[in-house]
Amino acid sequence: MAPHVVLTYDDGPEPGGTDRVLTALADRQATATFFVLLTRARAHPKLLDDVISEGHEIALHGQDHRCLTQFSFEEVRRRTQDGKAELEDMTGHGLSWMRPPYGRQTFASWRAVKATGLEPVMWGPTTWDSRHISQSERVSKALGGTVRGSILLAHDGYASLADGVDDGPVPNVDRGDLTRRVLEGLSDLGLQGQSLSASLQCGSPVRAAWFKR
Ligand SMILES: [Zn+2]
């Protein structure tokens, strides 16, 4: 097996994003972990099914995209538990991972997520695909910081008012093209993209403190 990096996609499923990412991943025989929003999964169940049927891993990003740090311990625990249960019902698979929106968590919210049996997962390098920059800048940013074992952050959607947040205008990103170019660059570095669970079959996780409001 080639040395690999963990590919992660947040904020989907989204028509025009998720489907293009799936095609690009399939072209390179890469797998990924998709951190989905319940607001999106309910609206696009077919896309969610496509992610699973193409061999990728589903994880929880949240009931919506609101930052967990505004909620009490009990609210985070309940929201995460309910989201986990609903997503497990929809997918027919047990979940292992949760990524807090914006990577923002306190020690209390981290403990609340852990209390549901999910493991919070952060990231290392990023594609900067939420920013209004050029595609080649995104590819450079992603490849510049990626080494064997990295968890790379990318997005197959963009959270909006329907997800409980207002993060401004949607960036102009061809998410399939970005995935294709990043995978080509990784391949040139001798690296293959894989989901988190697949990666952990031949490696061990790095644990580090990551708390920010
Ligand atoms: Zn997100």
Residues whose N, C-alpha, C, O or C-beta is under 5 A from the ligand:
A	BS01	ZN	D10 D11 P101 Y102
